[in-house]
């Protein structure tokens, strides 16, 4: 039996490596999004806690108001960062799916070519067996004629 050689094996390896890189990048973006969400959650907790603080003289109330305003701006920035991180994560997820599709396309081609190779090998073996059978029959037939 012959040896199966897939000429596009290098392409398959490259596409598999690309898929792995895309998956790694997706994992990094997921971690970043989780970190941004944790930061947003902390800021929201601080903001909610600052809303409960009242009392004191006018100076403390004014400082508290400035602090809450600064926190409100930080909360908005953090919310924007979370949204951007999630969008980047979603885009990367699409890249992973695209890379996986490219790899699977080449893998399916390899499987089809391997199936064709096996069919060709089976056909060669069948022809060889037919030829051996014919030669054996002819040899026996000639032996009987003698």
Secondary structure by P-SEA (a helix, b strand, c coil): cbbbbccaaaaaaaaaaaaaaaaaaaaaaaaaaaaaaaaaaaaaaaaaaaaacccccaaaaaaaaaaaaaaaaaaaaaaaaaaaaaaaaaaaaaaaaaaaaaaaaaaaaaaaaaaaaaaaaaaaaaaaaaaaaaaaaaaaaaaaac
